[in-house]
Amino acid sequence: MNNNNVTVIGSGRWGSFIAWYLSTLGKNVLIYGRGDSERFNALRTQRGNEHLKYNDTVSFTDDLKKAIEHADAIYVSISAQAVRDFMRQLALVGVKKEKIIVLCMKGLEERTGERLSTIVSSTLHGHENVAIWVGPGHVQDFLAGRPNCMVIDSAKQELVPFLAEDLTSHLIRFYKGDDIIGNEVGAAAKNVIGIAAGALDGLGCPALKGALMARGAREVGRLIAAMGGKGISAYGLAHLGDYEATLFSEFSHNRKYGRALAEGKQFDSLAEGRSTSKALMVLSALYDVDMPICTGVYEVIYSGADIKTVINDMFLRNIKKEF
């Protein structure tokens, strides 16, 4: 397996950082973006953005065929809801089976609840070299030199040690995952818990985050187990281990979105937890798993439920067993 010539799909905050990070590891990085994308064209023209600048090993293209032909490995960082359509584009271009595809975003398809790695494999006609890169960390912290730990996982387990060892540096230590279901679902679901945390901030109840963390991990663990994963994975880096970055950080879009909901304000940046809450309702019904926190977030966003009433029902209802 090779991971020297890499293509990064996506020029947002996280995708642009991944390109930068891979270049610091000595990779030959090509960033792909649509020719009509203002964000991509700004990144290409300025050779960076407000957070970072690229060295000479990074190049750009708006030719998808060229981007795929260049790559030993393709790192994808786009909206979770755009994955299926983008993989259809890749299928038309033609992606060789030996190429590695690493999904660097956290989400589930809102309409079906399907995991992104399974969407990739099925849309690309059984492509097996698919991995996920999940866990805590914000671009601003990494670029300030603050290290963190993340996770690589894959249904094809021989990919895991190769990528984890190849991508590890002084800035990011990668752990080897052994539960693709748990790590993928847990990574997506933590964004919904992040929205709930932001709502607690907006309502002046941040002390309830302790209860939120304990109960959130428990209900997500139940879902993971019902789906055939390891419930304990909810307590690992992909979910509980990412709570600091999602429930408390000033850089968390999901926390900011939840706070805006509670305060009746507009929030225009992408918060993947919105769509993930829809997906979790699909999975909750499909696997018959009670998910009161995620259900409450969904009802506030999509059913117009009163946020104060929902929070009261979550945390201040009748005395009951802890979990």
Protein Blocks (a to p, Z undefined) as FASTA:
>chain_A
ZZkbccdedjbfklmmmmmmmmmnopacdddddfklmklmmmmmnopafkbccdfkbccd
fbfklmmmmpmbdcddddfklmmmmmmmmmmnopafklccddfbdcddfklopafklmmm
mmnnopabbcddededdfklmmnopacddddddfblmlmmmmmmmmgcfkbccdddfbfk
lmmmmmmmmmmmmmmmmmmmmnopammmmmmmmmmmmmmmmmmmmnopafklmmmmklmm
mmmmmmmpmklmklmmmmmmmnopacfbdcfklmmmmmmmmmmmmnopacfklmmmmmmm
mnopafklmmmmmmmmccddfZZ
